[in-house]
Amino acid sequence: MPDRPRDPELSDEITADMLDKGLAHELRTLPEGLAEIVARHLVAADQALIEGDIPLARAHISAAKRRAGRVAPVREAAGIAAYLAGDYTEAIAELRTVRRMTGADEYVPMLADCERGRPGPAAEGP
């Protein structure tokens, strides 16, 4: 059995209360300790994105997703980070999941952009 990926380190300065209150409210379905860890990873991912470190952001989001993959804001973060990294196939999968979970259409333009950006069968070659 392969080893579980190691989570990126969380600075002690990153706290769950730094997460947007609306997002924190959506994590309320998780047990308190788990919600705190997921929130901290989402805050760390946001900070990494601001600094332009997309791989680190994706690592933090993956850590959150392993713990709370059925929570829409986690999948939303995964989709946005994948989009920013140019991983359009992953972005489409995540953003479609968010759309199914929430019924929201706000990511339809991003989904269309992903569809235009990912290579189709003709572009893949023989």
N, C-alpha and C positions, 0 to 999 in steps of 0.2 A: 504494500500500500504506500503510495507516494506521501511524502511529508506535506503537511499543510503549509501553505505559504506564510511566511512571517509577516506580521503586521508592521507597518512603519511606526516608528516611535512617535508618541504623543508628548509634546512639551507640557510641563506642569502649568505653563501659562495659558494653555488652551483649556477652557472650561465649557461645560454644557450650556451655561447661561449666556454664552456668546452667540449661540445659534439664534437665528431669526425666530421670534415668538410663534409665528404661524407654523413654521417647520417643526419647532419643538412640540407644538400642540398635536401635530400629526404623529409624533413618536409616542404619544401617551398610551398606545395599545401595547407597548413593550413593557416588560418589568423595569422598575426604576433603575437598577444598576446597568442593565443592558441599554436602556434608553440613553443613559449618560455616556456610555462608551460610543454608541453610534453617533450621538450628537457631537462629541469631541472629534471623531473622525471626519464628520461633515464640515465642521469648522476648520479643521486642519486642511481639508481638501480645498475649501474656499480660499484660504490663505495661500495655498500653493498655486492655485489658479491665478490669483492676483499677482503673484511673483513670477508667473509664466512657467512654472514647473509642472507641466501637464502630467508627466509620468508619476511624480510624487502624488499629485491630486488623485490620479487614477488608482494608485496603491491604497490611499486612504479610503477612497470610495469602495474599492474591492473589500477592504476590511469591514466596512459598514455593511456591505451587501451580504457578506458571509453570515453576519449576525441578524440582519433584518431585511432580507431580500423581498419580503412581501409588503414592504412599506413604500408607498408611492414616492416620497421625496428622495429616498435612497436610489430607486431606479431612475428617477428624473436626473439626479446628479450623475449617475453612471452614463446616461444617454448624452447629456450635455458634454461631459468630459470626453467621451468617445468621439463626439462630433468635432470638438476642438482639436483632437488628436488626428483627425482625418480617418478614423476607423468607422466608416459609414455603415458597414454591415452591423457592427455592434450598436451604433447609435440608433439605427432603425429598430433593431430588436428591443432595445431598452425603451425608446420613446413610444413604440407601439404598445408595449406593456403598460406604460404609464397611462396611455390613452384608454386602454381597456379597464384599468383599475379606477380611473377617475372620471372618465367620460369627457374630459376636457379636450378641446380642440386647439389649444394654444401652441402646440408643437407641430401642427400640420405644415406650416411653412418650412420648418427645419427638416421635417421628414421629406418634403419635396426636394429640398436642397440636397439631402443625403442621396435620394434616388438619382438625382442628376450627377452627383459626384462619384458614385461608385461605378466601377466598370461593369458593363453588361456582358453577356455571353459572346458577342461579336468582338469585344475588346480583349478578351482573354487569350485569343489565339488558339492554335491547334492543340 
